[in-house]
Amino acid sequence: MVSGISGSSSASGTSTPSSGTNALTANYEMFLTLLTTQLQVQDPLDPMKAQEFTNQLVQYSSVEQQVKMNASMDTLISKVNISNATNLVNYIGKQITATGEQSVLTDGFATWKFDAAAAADDVEVTISNSQGAVLYTDKIDVAKGAGAYVWDGRTTSGVTAPDGAYSISFTAKDAKGAKVEVTTESTGVVDGIDFSGSDLVLKMGDVSVPLTTVTSVSGSL
């Protein structure tokens, strides 16, 4: 599929210079016609007017060519975006890991990966819904480095939260009470692609994941 799109781009790129050459030829012929007419009717005592007229025509031709170049660039960018969009479809059904605080609760669990800058024995975990309401808190300790936190969807009040997007935050301190930085990543299965914005976005349920934040993909694309 991708090779077919690339071939289409090449074919289009071949026709563009031909159109530009034809336009240049037409401009040159128009320029000669107008210049000849100007020479026939100009004031012999004021020859500078012809020179000014010629400069204006040259500027006109330059601007027109710049407009055509910009149009060609827009076409090229559009074809590249189409190619990228086509490639993104291959992410559907794959499990990805991406930087960020949001993950998807589905089938009774949501998973976040995290990385602690140092060991911490006083860590408060807070899970919130998409409106920012705190649903669950937990107290854990973590070792330095990578780890994972799995939430079973049970809120502090004992109610099972519905499937959807949830955010996690870590407030961590070491044995001396110093703050420990904890970065988070979410994992989930891609079930859609959002092409509506200027950036292409992967969808994991209600969670939007910019492609630039993806750190790993399970399986080959």
N, C-alpha and C positions, 0 to 999 in steps of 0.2 A: 504493500500500500504506500509506504513512504517513498519507494523508488519511483512509483508512478507519479506521485506529486512532484518529485524532483525533476522528472522528465518534462512535466508540464511547465515547470518554471523555466527550464532551459529553452523550451520552444518559444515561450513568451518573450524571454530576454533577447532572442535572436531577431524578433520582428520589431522591437522597439527602436534600435539604431536606424533601421530602414525608414521608419516614420519620421525620425528626427532629421535624417538626411534630406528627405523629401521636403520637410518644412523649411530647412535651411535654403534649399534650392529655390523654393517659392519666394522666400524672403529676399534672396539675392536678385531674382528677376524683378520683383516689385521695387526693390531699391533702385535698380538701373532705370526702370521706367519713370519713377518719380524724380530721380536725379536729372534725367534727360529733360523732362518737362520743366523742372526748376531752372535748368540752365537756359532754356528757351525764353523764359519769362522774367528772369531775375533782372534787377537793376544793375547795369554795367558799372555805375558809380558806387555801388555798395556790394562788392563781391563776397563780403564776409557772411552774408545771409546764407549763401549756399553751404558754406562750411558748417555753420551752426545747424542747418537742416540735416546735413550728412551725419553730424554727431548725434542728433536726436534719433535718426533712423538706426544707427549702430547701437545706441542704448536700448532702443525698443527691441531689436533682435536679441540682444544679450539677456534682457529680462524674460523674453518669451522662451528662450532656451533653458533658463533657470527654472521656469515654471514647469517645463516638460521634464526636466531632470528630477524635480521634486515629485512629480506625478509618478515617474518611474520608480523612485525610492519607495513611495507609498505602496505601489504594487508589489515590490519585492518584500517589504515588511509584512504585507498581508499574506503573501504566500508562505513566508517563514512561520507566521503565527498559525496558519492552517496546518503546516507540517508538525509544529510543536503540539497542537491540539490533538492531532491524529495519534501521535506517539503517546500522549497522556492516557488515552483510552486503555492502553496496555496495563495501567496501574489498577484498573478495576478488578476486585477480587484478591488483590495482594495485601498482605499485612505490612504496614509501614510504621516507622518510629520517627517522630518529629519533635523538635524543640517546642516547648509551650506548656501551659498549665492545664489545658482542656483535654479531656479524654471522653470516651463514649461508654456509658453503662449499657451493656447488652448481654442477654442470657445470664443475668445474675452477677456480673462482675465488670469492673473497670480497672484497667491497669495503667500505672504511671511508672516510668523509670526515673531515677534521680541519681545525682552525683554530689556527694558531700565533700567539701573542701577539707574537712577534718572529722575525726570521731566526735560524736555528740551523744551525751546520755540524757539530755533534756530537750526532746523534740516534740513539738505539738503539730499535729497534722489537722488541717481544716479542709473540709470539702463543701463546696457551695454549688448551688444550681445556677442556671443561666441568668437569673434575676439578681444574683449576688447574695441570696439568703443562705446562711450557714445551715447545713443539714446534719453534719457529722463532724465530731472531733475525736482525736485519738492521741495517746501518749506513747511514744516509742523511743528507742535509742538506735543510733545508726553508726556503722563503722565508716572510716574514711574510704571514699571511692564510690563505685557504682552499686546501686541497689534497685529494688523494685517494691512498689506498694500496690497491693490489690485490695479493692473495696468491693464488698459483696452487695452493696446497694441498700444496706440497712441504715436507717437514720438513727440519730441519738434517741429519738422517742420510740424506736422499735418498728417504725413503719418502713415498708419496702418502697424505695423510690422508683418512679417509672423510668423506663429506658430513655436515654437522651444524653445531652452534653453536660458535663460537670467539671468544675475546676478544683485544683488542689493547691495548697500552699503549705510550706514548711517554715516553722519558726524554731530554729535550733541554737542551742548553746552548749559549749564544751564544759568540762568539769570545773573550769575556773570562772564560768559565767560569761565567757566571751562569745559573741555571735559567730555562728558557723554558716557560711554560705552554702545553700543547697539549690542546685539547678534541676529543672524537671523536664521530662520528655513524655509524650503520650504515645500510646500504641493503639492500633485499630486496623480494621479492614476497610479499604477504599470501596465505596459503593456508588460513587458518582463523580462527575467533573463539572465545575462551574466555569463557564466561558463568558459570563456576563460582564466581568470587570476588565480592567486593563491588564491585570495579572491572572494567569491561569491558576486555579485553585482546586485541590483535591478535596473530596467530601468524605468524611467518616460519620455517617448519620447526620446529626446536627452540627458537627464540628467541621469548620472550614480550615484547611491546612494549605498555606501557600507552598508551592513546590520548593522554594528556596529554604524552607525550614526542615525538609525531610532529611533525616540522617541515615536511614537504612530502609531496605525493602527486602522482605522475605520472598525468595523465589527469583527467577531470572525474568527480566523484562523482554 
